Amino acid sequence: MSHQSVAAALSDTVTMIDRSVRLARRNVDTLFAAILLPLMMMALFVYVFGGAISTGTQYVNYVVPGMLLLTTGYGAASTAMVVADDMNTGMIDRLRSLPIHSFAVLTGHVAASVARNALATAIVVLAALAMGFRPNAGVGEWLAAIGLLLLYVVALSWLAAGLGVIARSVESASTLSFFMLFLPYLSSAFVPPDTMPAWLRPIGMHQPITPVIETVRGFLTGTPVGNNGIRALIWCSGLLLFSVVLATSLYRKRTRR
C-alpha cells in the first residue's frame, strides 16, 4: 500500500470516527441507558443481594470489577444496534458512493463505542466509590486494569460491529448481542464460581469473562491474580483478532454488489 493510500485510509477513519462520535452524542437515550442500567444493577446487587452473599470481603469490593465488564457489555450491545441501523437504512449505500475505505466505517463505530464505554465506566466507578467501594490499587495497578478493560472493550465492540453487520434490523441486533450481556452472569462477576452447582461450576470457572474479572479484581483490590492475567490477555487478544476479521469480512460480503 502506498503512502497516499495509507494517508487516505487514515483520513477516512478519522472522518468516520468523528461522524460516529457525533451520532453518539446526539443519541442521548442510548448513552443514558448504557450508564443507567449498570448503575441500577450495581445498586441492586450491593444493597439488595449483597447482604446475603458471602465472598470473604465487602461485597461491593467484590462486585464492582464484574459490574465494569457488564457496563462494557451494555455499551457494545448499543454498538451492534447502531451498525445495524446504518446497514439497513441506506446509510451504507450512500457511503459506498463515496471513495471511503470499508474498514473506516466500522472503525468509526468501534471508536465511538470505546468513547461511550469510557464515559459509562468512569461514572460507574464514581458511583461505586459513593457506595463504599474502596480499591487499594496504586497508579501502576490502575493503569494495568484500565489497559485490560480497554483491550476487552475494543474486542467486544468489534464483535458487536460484526453482529450489527449481519443483523437485518435493529431489533435483531439487540437479540444477537444478548449473550454479551448474559455471559458475565455465569462468571465470577457476582458470586464465586465454587458456590455454583456442580454442573455449572466449570462454566463459571473456565469461561473467558472470569479471568478478565479476576485480573481486574486483583489489580484493584489486591486479590491473587495468578495465571488469570495471562489467560485474560490471551482471551481478549484472540477475541479482538477474531472479531476484526469476522466484522470486516462480513461487511465486505454484505456490501459487495
C-alpha positions, 0 to 999 in steps of 0.5 A: 500500500502506498503512502497516499493510500495509507494517508487516505485510509487514515483520513477516512477513519478519522472522518468516520470516527468523528461522524460516529462520535457525533451520532453518539452524542446526539443519541442521548437515550442510548448513552443514558441507558448504557450508564443507567442500567449498570448503575441500577444493577450495581445498586441492586446487587450491593444493597439488595443481594449483597447482604446475603452473599458471602465472598470473604470481603465487602461485597461491593469490593467484590462486585464492582470489577464484574459490574465494569465488564457488564457496563462494557457489555451494555455499551457494545450491545448499543454498538451492534444496534447502531451498525445495524441501523446504518446497514439497513437504512441506506446509510451504507449505500450512500457511503459506498458512493463515496471513495471511503475505505470499508474498514473506516466505517466500522472503525468509526463505530468501534471508536465511538463505542470505546468513547461511550464505554469510557464515559459509562465506566468512569461514572460507574466507578464514581458511583461505586466509590459513593457506595463504599467501594474502596480499591487499594490499587496504586497508579501502576495497578490502575493503569494495568486494569484500565489497559485490560478493560480497554483491550476487552472493550475494543474486542467486544465492540468489534464483535458487536460491529460484526453482529450489527453487520449481519443483523437485518434490523435493529431489533435483531441486533439487540437479540444477537448481542444478548449473550454479551450481556448474559455471559458475565452472569455465569462468571465470577462477576457476582458470586464465586464460581465454587458456590455454583452447582456442580454442573455449572461450576466449570462454566463459571470457572473456565469461561473467558469473562472470569479471568478478565474479572479476576485480573481486574479484581486483583489489580484493584483490590489486591486479590491473587491474580495468578495465571488469570492475567495471562489467560485474560490477555490471551482471551481478549487478544484472540477475541479482538483478532477474531472479531476484526476479521469476522466484522470486516469480512462480513461487511465486505460480503454484505456490501459487495454488489 
